[in-house]
Amino acid sequence: MKITATAIPDVLVVEPTVFGDDRGFFYESYNEKEWQKLTGLKTRFVQDNHSRSAKGVLRGIHYQIQQPQGKLVRAVVGEVFDVAVDLRESSPTFGQWVGERLSAENKKTLWVPEGFGHGFLVLSDVAEFLYRTTDFYAPEHERCIAWNDPEIAIDWPLSDEPLLSEKDRKGDLFRKADYYK
């Protein structure tokens, strides 16, 4: 497993060691001992989620203001453009974002720590997305920042308008959002 820090050093790209031959491939998608050794993080995951979305679906930017969730995310079918936005007011990268293409082909995983908003755009015809979280889903604490907020200015690889849920259509502007202290 190879761990690489992004432009926001707390957000990490995880590239597994893949063993493949003419029969297919095998890799460990998560190994707690290796994770702790390579990252220094004593992360405890409590919930696994799996979503399937069509091309052009954009989900996010989501976060929980209480019970914040760290997320270890990957695409197991198709390809997504995955984004993490730093919402920690005390951080030197507050309000900045990083994006990474995650796909079944590249097998990359992204670590999005607590204190970040998260979203993704489906680039392939369909994508199945898996993520492990460090805390349970708490809808009463969920928040959403507008995917197209001009202050954050995420450079989504869009050719058309994205397909959005009602919640994502009503996302708050960054300057009016709740942040982490």
N, C-alpha and C positions, 0 to 999 in steps of 0.2 A: 504494500500500500504506500502511495506517495501522497503527502499532504503539501499543498501550496497555498500560501496566503494570497488574498486578492489585494486590490488597491485599498480596501478597508481591511486591515490585518486580522481582525477578529472573524471575518467571513473566510471560510476555508474551502478549497476545492480538494476533493478526495478522489484519487485515481487508484482503483484496485489493481492488484496483480492478477492478470487473467491467464488461465491455463487453457489452451485450446488446441484442437487437432481436427481431423476431418469428421469427427463425430459431433463436434460442437465445442462448448467451452464450460469452464467452471471458475467461479471466484467467490470469495467471501465478501458479501456486501456490507457486513459489519462484524467486527471482532472487538469486544470491549477491551481486552488486554492490549491489543495493538493500538486501538484508538487512544487509550490513556497514555501509552508509552510515546506515541508520536505527537499528540496534541497537548499533553499535560492536563487535559480536562477529565474530571471525574463525573462525566455526564450520566444521568439516570434517565432512561427513556421509559415512558409510562403508557404510550398510546401509539399505534400504527394506523395510518390512514391510507386509503387507496382511492384515487379518483380517475375517471375516464372522461375525456373531453374531445370535442371535434376541433378541426382546424379553425383558427381565428378566435377561439375562446380565450378570453383574458380573465384571470381570477386574481383579485387583489386591488390594492395593497392592504393586506389584512394583518392584524395583530391584536393581542389582548393586553389591555392596560393594567389589569391585575391578573395574576396567574400567567405571567408571560411565558410563552413557549419558545424554547430553542427547537429548531427543526433540522433534521438530517434528511435531505430531499433528493430524489432521483427519478428519472423517467425510465420505465421498463419496457414501454412500447412507444415508438415514435420519438419526437423531438420537441422540446420546449425551450423558450428563452426565460430563464429564471432570474428574479431580481430580489435583492435585499436592500432595504433603505434604513439607514441608521437613525433611530428615533431617540437616542440617549442624549439629553440636553447637555450633559457634562462631557461628551465625547468630542475630540478634535475633528471627527468626521460627521458630526451631527448634520442631518439633512442631505448627506451624500448617498449615492447608490452605486451598487455594482451589479453586473449582469453576467450570466454564464449560460452557454448552450449546454443543455443536458439531454442525452439521447440514449436509447437502447444500444446504439452502436458504440458511442464513446464510453459508456458505462460510468461516467463521472457522477459524483455525488457532491452536493453543496451543503456545508454547515452554515446555517443561519442562526446565530445565537439569540438568546433572550435580549430584548431591547431593540429589535429590528422589525420593520414591516416586511411582508413577503408577498410576492405575486409571481405569476408566470403567464406566458402567452404560448399557445399551442401553434407550432410551426408546421407539423406534419398533418396528414389527413385525420389522424386520431392520435391521441397520446394517453397513456396510462401512467399516472404519477403516484409514487409512494413517498410517504414521509413519516418519520418517527418524531414524536414530540416529547419534550421534557416535562410538560404539565398537561393536564386534561383540558379538553375544550370547554370553555365557559362562555356561552353566548351572551350573558349579561355584561361581560367585560370586553367583548369583541368590538373592535373599531375598524374603520376602513378609510383610507386616504384615496382620493381620486387618482386613478391610474395615469391620468394625463395632467396632473398638477404642474403648472408652469414653473413654479419655484424649484421643484425637484428635477423636472425636465428629463425624465427617463427617455432614452433613445430606443424605443420599442421597434423591432424590425417588422413594421406593419406595411402591408400593401393596400389594405382596406380598413374600414372601421371594424374594431373588434366586437365580438359577441360578448355581451355583459349581462350579469344577473342584475336584478333590481337593486340589490344591496350595493353592487359595484357602480351602478349608474349614479347612486346617491352619495358616493364617497365624499368626505370632507376635504377641503383645501388644506394643504400642509400647515399654513399659518394659523388655522383654526383647530388643528388636531390636538389631541391629548398626547403628551410625550412622557418618556421615562425620565425620572430625575437622575 
